[in-house]
Amino acid sequence: MPFARIRLLLVGLLPACANPCGGAAPPEFARLQQDLSGPKTVTMTVSWPDPELPVTHDLQVKLRPEEARVSGRPGAISTDGSMVVLEAEMKVPLVDLADEGAELFDELRSGLAHAHWAPIEAPRVGALRPAADAAWAELTLPFDWMDGETVLLAVDRETGALRYVVIETETPPLQVSARPPRGGARTVTLSDGGQLGLAVHDYTTR
C-alpha cells in the first residue's frame, strides 16, 4: 500500500476510474468539497495513533492550490502534484510515489469529485463509535492502487467541518511503503488491524 494512499487524511483524487464513478456526495459534505477545490488554504490537526505506544501524535495538515503537506515531529511529507518529497534530516524525493501523489493531489483538489460516495451510520473504530453525532460517508477512490482500501469521512452536521477519518483495509495489517532513490524499501506498519482512525481538530479555511 503506497504512502500516497494515507494522504488522504485526510487529506481531504482522476481521469480513469478503476471503481464506479458517480455516487454523489451527501449534502452534508458540500462544504468539505468546496473547501478542497477552492482557492483558500485548508488547515487541520490530525491525531495519529502510535502503532506501538498508547499515545497519539498531532500532525499539521495543510492543503493549498499549489501543495499538500503533512508535518509533525518526525518530519514532513508533501506533494505539489508532480513529486512526493519526504523531509526529515534532509529532503528525499520518493520517486516511486510520484504517480500516486499526483493522482491523490488532483483528486483532493477536485473536491473528491471522482470518488463513489455512500452515506453510512457511524462506524465502530475498535470498541468505540467516534463522532457518533456527525454525518458519515464511505468513499471508494477511483484508483487501482486503492483496491482493497476504503475511506470513511465524518463532518459536523451544522458546520460541515471535517471531524474524523477512518482508513480500512481488507488485508491487514495496514502498512505503507516507499522506495527512495537511495537505500532499500521502507515499510511502516500503521495499524496491526484493518483500521486506522484519525480524529480531526481545528479544521479551518483561510
C-alpha positions in Angstrom: 0.0 0.0 0.0 1.8 3.2 -1.1 2.2 6.1 1.2 0.1 8.2 -1.1 -3.0 6.3 0.0 -2.8 7.6 3.5 -2.5 11.1 2.3 -5.9 11.3 2.1 -6.1 12.1 5.5 -7.1 13.4 5.5 -6.1 15.0 3.5 -9.3 15.9 2.3 -8.1 12.3 -6.4 -8.9 11.3 -11.9 -9.2 10.5 -15.4 -10.0 6.8 -15.5 -12.0 5.1 -12.7 -11.0 1.6 -11.5 -14.1 1.7 -9.4 -17.5 3.1 -10.4 -17.7 6.8 -10.7 -20.8 8.6 -9.5 -22.5 8.2 -6.2 -22.6 11.9 -5.4 -21.6 13.2 -2.0 -24.3 13.6 0.6 -25.3 17.3 1.1 -23.6 17.5 4.5 -20.3 17.2 2.7 -20.8 20.2 0.4 -18.6 22.4 2.4 -15.8 19.9 2.5 -15.9 19.5 -1.3 -15.9 23.3 -1.7 -13.0 23.8 0.7 -10.9 21.2 -1.0 -11.5 22.5 -4.5 -11.5 26.2 -3.7 -8.8 28.9 -3.6 -8.3 29.0 0.1 -5.9 27.1 2.3 -7.4 24.3 4.3 -5.7 23.5 7.6 -6.4 21.0 10.3 -4.7 19.0 13.1 -4.9 15.2 12.9 -4.4 13.0 15.9 -2.4 9.9 14.6 -2.4 6.9 17.0 1.0 5.4 17.6 1.0 1.8 16.3 3.2 0.6 19.2 2.6 3.0 22.1 -0.7 4.2 23.8 -0.2 7.8 22.6 -1.2 9.9 19.7 0.9 12.3 17.6 -0.6 15.6 16.3 0.1 16.2 12.6 -0.5 19.5 10.9 -2.2 19.1 7.6 -2.3 21.9 5.0 -3.9 21.8 1.6 -3.2 24.7 -0.8 -3.9 25.1 -4.5 -0.2 24.5 -5.2 0.7 22.0 -2.5 -0.5 19.4 0.1 1.7 19.0 3.2 1.6 16.9 6.4 4.1 17.8 9.1 4.9 16.6 12.6 7.8 15.8 14.9 9.4 13.1 12.7 9.4 15.4 9.7 7.1 16.3 6.8 5.8 14.8 3.6 4.4 17.0 0.7 3.4 16.9 -2.9 2.9 19.6 -5.5 1.2 17.2 -7.9 4.4 16.3 -9.6 6.5 14.6 -7.0 6.3 13.4 -3.4 9.0 14.7 -1.0 9.9 13.4 2.4 11.6 16.0 4.7 13.3 14.7 7.8 17.0 15.4 8.3 17.2 16.0 4.6 14.8 16.2 1.6 14.3 12.9 -0.2 12.1 12.6 -3.3 10.0 9.4 -3.2 10.2 8.8 -6.9 8.1 5.6 -6.7 5.2 7.5 -5.4 5.2 10.3 -8.0 2.2 8.9 -9.9 0.1 8.2 -6.8 0.9 11.5 -5.3 -0.2 13.4 -8.4 -3.4 11.4 -8.6 -4.2 11.9 -4.9 -3.4 15.6 -5.1 -5.6 16.1 -8.2 -8.5 14.2 -6.6 -8.3 16.3 -3.4 -8.2 19.5 -5.4 -11.3 18.3 -7.4 -13.2 18.0 -4.1 -13.1 14.2 -4.3 -15.4 14.6 -7.3 -14.5 11.2 -8.9 -15.0 9.1 -5.8 -18.1 7.0 -5.2 -19.9 8.2 -2.1 -22.4 6.4 0.1 -23.9 7.7 3.4 -23.4 5.4 6.3 -24.1 5.2 10.0 -21.3 6.0 12.4 -18.9 3.0 12.2 -17.1 1.2 15.0 -13.4 2.0 15.3 -12.2 -0.6 17.7 -14.7 -0.8 20.6 -16.0 2.8 20.1 -18.1 4.8 17.7 -16.3 8.1 17.4 -18.1 11.2 16.2 -21.4 9.4 16.6 -23.4 12.6 16.1 -21.6 13.5 12.9 -22.6 12.8 9.2 -20.7 9.9 7.9 -19.9 8.7 4.3 -18.0 5.9 2.8 -15.7 6.7 -0.2 -14.3 4.4 -2.8 -11.5 6.2 -4.5 -11.0 5.7 -8.3 -7.5 4.2 -8.3 -6.2 0.7 -8.9 -3.8 1.2 -6.1 -6.7 1.7 -3.6 -8.3 -1.7 -4.4 -9.0 -3.2 -1.0 -9.0 0.1 0.9 -11.9 2.2 1.9 -12.1 5.7 3.3 -14.7 6.8 5.8 -15.3 10.5 6.5 -17.3 12.3 9.2 -18.3 16.0 9.1 -20.1 18.2 11.6 -23.8 18.3 10.7 -24.1 22.0 11.4 -20.8 23.5 10.1 -19.6 20.9 7.6 -16.1 20.8 9.2 -14.2 17.6 8.9 -14.2 15.7 12.2 -12.9 12.2 11.6 -11.2 10.0 9.0 -11.1 6.2 9.0 -9.0 4.1 6.6 -9.9 0.5 6.3 -8.1 -2.4 4.5 -9.3 -5.8 3.5 -5.8 -7.2 4.0 -4.5 -6.2 7.5 -2.1 -5.1 8.8 -2.4 -1.6 7.4 1.0 -0.6 6.0 2.7 1.9 3.8 5.9 1.5 1.9 8.2 3.5 -0.4 11.5 3.1 -2.1 13.6 6.3 -2.1 16.3 6.8 -4.7 18.9 5.5 -2.3 18.5 2.6 0.1 16.1 -0.3 0.2 12.3 -0.2 0.5 10.9 1.2 3.7 7.7 -0.3 5.2 5.9 1.1 8.2 3.0 -0.6 10.0 0.3 2.0 10.8 -2.1 -0.5 12.4 -1.9 -4.1 13.2 -5.6 -4.4 12.5 -7.6 -3.4 9.5 -8.5 0.1 10.6 -6.8 3.4 11.2 -8.9 6.1 13.0 -7.9 9.7 12.8 -9.6 12.4 14.8 -9.5 15.9 13.2 -9.3 19.1 15.2 -9.0 22.8 14.4 -10.4 22.5 10.9 -10.2 25.9 9.2 -10.0 27.7 5.9 -8.3 31.0 5.1 
